[in-house]
Amino acid sequence: MSSPEVVDGKHPAQGTEHMGNEEKAAAKPATPAPPNGGLQAWMTVGAVWLAAFASLGLAQSWGVFQEAFLSDPSAQQYHGLTSLRLGFLGGCSVGFAFICGPFGNMLIGAMGVRKCIGLGFFLMVFSLMMASIGRHFWNLLLSQGILFGIGASITYIPAIGLPAQWFTTKRGIATGIAATGSPFGAIAFAPAIRALTANQGIPWATRIIGFIILACGVLSLALIQTPSHAGQQKKHVTAYNPFDFALLKDLNFNLYLLFFLLGAVGYTLPLFVIPAFCESIGISRANAAGVISVLSALNVVSRVLTGFLGDKFGYINLICTFQFLQGLVCVVCWIFADSLATMMGFAVLFGFFAGAYWSLAVPVCMRIVGLHKLGSALAIQFLMAVLPPIFILPIADAIRTDTIRSLDLADGQNRRSWIYVIVFSGLCSMLASLLLVPVRLRIQRSLLKAT
């Protein structure tokens, strides 16, 4: 169970053991509502945006680094690198970005939110500097893969829950704006990495990206604010426990965890395989990167818009609808794509509908468990997103290999070899959406009310 908050080193119940019930009620201070705006609130949103930009934004740009390791002349100094190994390395950087939620909560309890996020930024910068001097696969796996992911986790997970603590009626739009940091990061880092590796080589490109992350960290820590509680400045107003096992007794929360797991599969798989799919239908690497950029750009628009609409029409209502349409777009549009134009059309639709998954995840979680348990719930929730990025490429490769064999396709670069990979991705998203329907009805049976 979540432990009660401690103010000035005293337990809330301390000094009230000799009071009557009415006296206790009168003596108990009322918890002020979040300010729902103001300079400090929006400064915090900006700080979280920078944290998302530097952590998940760079992690989601791994494909450009992988392309450089496979084709850039400076990659000749590296040993033991293969396409499969590099895919696993990139998957680790994304997967480990969600693995330290419970341990991050322990750090928050010991040092506060700001110092915890600062430690995460330090680990990300340190990992990139170590990667820049590594020359073997295991060097890069430990530094740019695992250590960077751990640093991103300690940065992103404590940060993304902060906007919800500053707002009441604007939680969706605030979290949505903060969450746009990661797709903006992917848009900005991809061309930057491509240009830096071409002109400076991989080692110096990695170092320069590290300095950019350092600058983001300094600015983010300068902007971040922690909300006040009972008139005094506190580290947090949410309980940050490593594991609140009582949450796992809540059916609504368990269904939500399954939703988040399947949603992570449906979101991650297209991002990882779109470049290879584009190559199989004759689209160049440069144009394939353009497809990813268009997808990321629409993702930015969607995260802001769905945050705004979620405040109006209900977070669960909107995330269910958009998640289902995201899966439907895969099985209706992507499966028939055979040119750059059709892939661009798919990128627009998928990027738009996929935005709700990240922008509304925190408000939906808070709607299910409440603000006080949000920190513990997010730590458990983001653990569901660890495995999909790490293992999604081997899973997709196994499905595709079996498809080539079962359909007797002589050429592995045939568009038909991707049919069941695409169907699998779409079904995961649609099933995830359906899992939230009973949660929605258990919270509010009226379909006309925002939930």
N, C-alpha and C positions, 0 to 999 in steps of 0.2 A: 504494500500500500504506500501511497505517497506520504512522505513525512510532512508535518505542518511547517509553515514558514517560521523562522526565528527572527525577531526584530531586536536589534541592539543586544544580542546575546541572550535574550530572555524568551522562554517558551510563552506562547500566547496565553496559556492557561495559568502561568506562574503568578501568584499573588491573588488568585480568585477562588482558592479552594474554600475560603470561609465566607464567601458571598452567597446570597440566595440567587435563585434563577433570574429574577427580575433585575437584581443588581448586576449580575454577570452580563445580562443582555445590554444593560445601560452602559456598563464599563467597556464592552467590546467595541473597538473603533470600527467605523464603517470603511470598507474598502472602496476607494475612489474609482470611478470608471475611467478607462483610458481617455486621453484628451481628444482623440478622433481628429488629429491634425496638429498644425503648428510647426514651427521651424525645426524643433528637435525631432519630431516625428518624421518629417520628410528628409532631414539629414540622415536619419537611420535608414530610411529606404534607399538613399543614395549609397550609403556604406554597404548595405547588403547587396545592392546591384554590382558594386565593384568586387565584392567577394565572389559572387556568382560568375562574373565576367572572368576573373582570374583563375578560378578553380575548374568548374565544369566547362567553361568556355574553351579553355586550353585543352582539357581532356577530350572534348568532342572534336578537336581539330587534329587528332592523332593521325588520321588518314593521310594528311599532307606530309607529316614526318615519315610515315611508313613509305610513301611514294619516293621520298628523298633517299631513304636508306636502301631502296631497291634500285634506284636509277642514277643518283647523283654521283659524280666522280669522286667526291670526298668520302663516299661510303666504302671505298676500297680498303680503308684502314680498319674497318670493323670485321669481326670474325664470328662465324656461327649464326648469321642472320638469314632466316628464310621467311617467306611470306606468311606461313602459318605461325611461326614463332613471333613475328612482329605483330600479327593480329592478336595473339594471346597477350603480348605486352601491352598493347593499346587497350584491350579489354580489362586488364588489371588496373590500369590507371583510372578507368571509369568505374569499374566495380568496387575498387577499394575506396573510392570517393564516398561510398555510403556505408562502409563497414564499421566505422569508429563511433557511431552514434552513442551507444551506451557508455563507452569509455570517454567520449567527449563530455557527456553529462557529468561524469566523475570529475573531470578537469574543471568544468564550470563550477561545480560545488566547491572545489578547492581554491580556484583562483579568479573566478568571475568570467563573464562572457568575453570582455574585451581582451584579456590576456590569453584566453583560450584561442580566439580567432587570430591573435598575433602569433601564437605558436604555430598555428596551421600555416600562415603565410611564410614563416621562417622555414618550415619543413619543405614547402613547395619550392622556394628559392634554393635552398640547400640541395634538394634532389636534382634540380636542373644543373646546378654547378658541378655536382658529382657525375651526372650523366655526360657532361661535356668533356670529361677526361676519361670516361670509360671506353673500352675498345672491344669488349666481348658481350655476348647476349646476356649473360648473367649480371654483368655490370649495369646494363640498361634496365633489366627486369627489376633489380633491387632499387634502383634510383628513380628513373623516369616512370617506371611502372608502379611498384608497390609503395615506395616512400612518397612519391608525389600524390598518389591516391589517398594515402593516410593523411597527408597535410591538407588536401582538398576537403576530406571528410571533416576534419577538425575545424576547418574554416567555414564550410557551407552549411552543415547541419545546425550548429548553434545559431548561425546568422539568419537563416531563412525563416525561423520562427519569430524573429523580433518585430517585424511590421505588424503582425496580428496583435501584439501587446500594446501598440500605440493607437489602435483604431477600433471603432465599434461598427459603424455603418459603412466604413470604407475599407474594410479588411481585404476584400477581394481585389479591388483595384490597386491597393498598396502592395499586396503580395505579388500581384500580377506584374506590376512595374518592376519590382525587385527581381522577379524571376526572369525578366527579359535580359538580364545580364549574361546568362549563359549562351543563348543564341547570338546575341551581339558579339560575345567573345569568339564564337565559332566563325562568324562573318569576318571579324577583324583579324583573327590570328591566322586563318587559312592563307590569305594572300601574303601576309607578313612573313610567315614561315617559308612560303614558296620563294619569295624574293630573297630572303636572308640566306637560305640554303644555296640558292643559285649563285649569289654574289660573294658570300662569306664562308661557305662550307657549313656542314652540319654542326661541328663543335662550337663555332662562334655564334651561329644562329641560336643554338640552345642557350648560350650564355646571355645573349641580348634579350631573349624572351624572359630569362630569369630576372634581368634588371627591370623589365616592364612589370612583371609580377610584383617585384619589390616596391615599385612606385605605387601600384594599385593598393598594396598592403598599407603603406604609410598613409595614403589619403583615406582609405577606408577606416583605419583606426582613429584618424583625426575626426572623422564625421560621426562615428557610431555613438549613440546615446542609449543609456539604459533607463527604462521607465521608473518613475517614482512610485512609492507605495506607502500609503498612510502618511503622506506629507514628508517622507524622508526618502532620499535617493538610495535605491537598492540595486543589487546586481541583476535581479530578475523578479518578475512577478509570477513566473511559472515554476512549478516544482521540477527540478532537473535530477531525477533519480536514474541510475543506470538501467534498472529493469523494474517496472511496476507490474508485477505478475498479475495483479488484480485486473489489469486491462485485458488479459488473455481470457478472462471469464466472461467478457462482454461479447455476445454473438455479433452485434453490429460491428465492433472493431475487428473481429476475426474475419468477417466477410470483407471488410475494407482492406485488410492485409492481403487477402487473395486477389482482390481487385488491383491493388498496387503491384503485386508480383506479375500478374498477367499483363497489366498495362505496361510494365517495364519491358516485357518481351515484345509487345506490339509496337512500342515506340522505338526501341533500340534496333531491332532487326532490320527495318528498312534503311536506317541511317548507315548501318554497317555494310549492307550488301548492295545498295544502289550503285556505287561505283563499278562493282563487278558486273551487275546486271546491265548497266549502260555499255560496258565494253562488249558484252555478248550480243548486243543489237547494233554494234557498229558506231557507238558514240565515243568520241575521243576523251582522253583523261581530262583535258581542260574543260570541255563541255560538261562532263560528268561532275566536275567540281562546281560548275555553274548551277547544275541541278540542285546540289546540296545547298548552295548559297541561297537560291530562291526559296527552298524549303525552310531554311533558317530565318530568312527575312519574313516570310508569312507567319512563322512561329512567333516572332517578336510582336507582330500586329495582333495575333490571336491572344497572346498572354495578357496584353493590356485590355483588349476588348472583352475577353471572357471574365477577367477580374471585375470590370465595370458591370457587365450583364449579370454576373453571379450575385453582386450586391443587390440587384433589382429583382431577379427572378429565382434566386436560390442556388446555392453552390452545388448541392447534390443533383438538382434537376438539370443543371447545365452540364456538369461533368459526365453524367450518364448519357445525355444526348450527343455531345461531341465525341465521347469515346466510341459510341456505337457507329457514328458516321465515319470516324477515322478508320475503323475496320472495314466498313462497307466500301469506302473509297479504294482500299487495297484489292478487294475481290471483284470490283466493278470496273475500276480504271487501270490500276497498275498491271493487272494480269493481261490486259490487251495492249499495253504500251509497246510500240515497235519503232519509235522514232524520237528525235530530240523534242519535237513539239509536244507529243503525247506525254513524254516524261516530265516536261515542264508543267503541263497541265496537272499531272498527278502531284508534282511537288507543291504546287499552289494549294490544292485541296487538302493534301495530307498535312502540310505544314500548318495550315489554318486550323484544322480540326484537332491536331495533336497538341496545340498550345494549352488547352484546358487541363491536360493531365498534370502539368507542372504548376500552372498559375493557381489552380483551385485545390491542389492536394492538401496544402496546409489549412485553408479555411474549412474544407470538408472534414479533415481530421479533428479540428477544433469543434466543429458542429457535433461530432459523434462523442468525443470524450470530455469536452469542456476545456476552458483556458488553463485551469490549474494543472491539468495532467498533460498538456500539450507537449512539453519538453520530453517527457518519458515516452509518449506515444510516437513522436517523430523519430526518436532513436530506434524504436522497434520497427516503425514503418519503413525507414530507409534501408534497414537490413534486407528487406524484400527486394531491393534493387541491386544487391551485390552480385548475385550469381548470373542474371541475364547478360550483362555486358561481357563477362569473362568467358562464358560458354556458348554464347549465341552463335558465333561463327562456326565452331565445330558442329553444333546441332544443324545449322543451315547447310553446311557442307555434306553432312550425312544424309539429310533429306534430299538434297540435290543429286548426290551420287546414286541413291536408290531410285530416284526418278529417271535418271539417264538409263539405268539398267532396265527398269520396268517398262519404259516406253521405247526401249531399243534405239536410243538416239546415238548415231555414230559420232556426231560432233557435240562435244560438251559445251560449245559456245552457242548452242541453240537456245532461243528464248523459251521454248517449251520446258527446258530443264529446270526453270525457276517456278513452274506453276504451283507446286505443292508448298514451296517455301513461302510464296505470296499468300496462299490460302491459309497456311498456318499462322502467319502474321496477322491476317485479317480476323480470323476466328478468335485468336487470343484477345484482341481488342474488343470484339463484340461480346464475348463471354464475360470479360471484365466488367463491361457496362451492365450486363444483366445481373451480376452479383450485387450491385448496389441498389437494385430495385427493391428487394425486401428491406434493406436498411432504410431507404426513403419512406416506405410505407409504415415501418415500425416507429419512425420518428414523427411522421405526420401523414395521416391517412388521406387527407384531402389533397387531391391532385391540383387544385387551383391555388394552393398557398405556396409561397416561396419557401423552399427548404434546402 
